[in-house]
Amino acid sequence: MTAPLLEIRNVKKYYPVKKVRGGEDIAVKAVDQVNLTVEQGEIIGLVGESGCGKSTLGKTILKLHSVTGGQILFHGEDITRYSEKQMRPLREKIQIIFQDPYAALNPKKKVLQSVMAPLDVTGRYSREEKLKKAAAIMEEVGLSEKTLEKFPHEMSGGQRQRVVIARALINDPELVICDEPVSALDVSVRSQVLNLLKDLQRERNLTYLFISHDLSVVEYLCDKVAVMYLGRIVEYADKRQLYGSPLHPYTRALLSAIPVPDIHAKKEEIILEGELPSPLDPPKGCLFSTRCPRAADRCRAEAPRLTELQDPDGAVRSVACFLHQERN
């Protein structure tokens, strides 16, 4: 049996914090016991409020952040404790598209230098081969070869993001972490970049982990969706399952906030009460219990585990909520 492209097993990423007036050290649990399996060719959406740990998880998978606990497997091989030297060959196969294209590009370097940088690291190509590959990838992302001679400030936001995409794909990766790649773009440009990402995924058989807080974008692009809250995945399901019949109260609240084009359309609006708990002092039981309108005593005392459930049609999904686990 072929191993999945990516497996995340009980991954943790904690940031230790020292108390000002003595006492024991505490930690911010940015990512806490996350499990996720990504198959070749899938587009997995990762959604949640700002600060829930989405971007931290993506960077931890790339080993840009060290792992506090758990395992990261790529093609069945455990890369959790790989050194930077061991990771270097793998970085050709795992790439990232950052949120801010201007910050992701060196303002002092021409586009050509930025796009060719991944090829320079490999040391396998001649100057002529690198120029040829750079020109080809620019055409693939919808930019002319002349763009290679420009500096980042001479381009629009959409053009800069296309350059960042070109740089991420020039070494033919298998997995691309898309860290909110359209959130910094004008609305008119977002659809163009999303369509580009979708076309490239299909043509190159790429696998995306697509991080976003825009659920409309995730619904358009992704196959499956994982919902994060305070460092943990609380629901994971096929896109149609999740948007058609969300189970977790937090997922329902997120979906109710999606704007509807028809002003006359009736839609249930769920307004969460209470404050978002501090990641330095999370609730003892269910992390969502302080804001959940259906929280019971058990929710405040015991943390539900992410458990697989089977829908009436046979489809499998996962949710971390006692209400639905007891009914199954």
Secondary structure by P-SEA (a helix, b strand, c coil): cccccbbbcbbbbbbbbbbccccbbbbcccccbbbbbbcccbbbbbbbcccccaaaaaaaaaccccccbbbbbccccccccccccccccccccbbbbcccccccccccccaaaaaaaaaaaaccccaaaaaaaaaaaaaaacccccccccccccccaaaaaaaaaaaaccccccccccccccccccccaaaaaaaaaaaaaaaabbbbbcccccaaaaaacccbbbbbccccccccccaaaaaaccccaaaaaaaaacccccccbbbbbbbbcccccccccccccccccccccccccccccccccbbbbbcccbbbbbbccaaaaaac
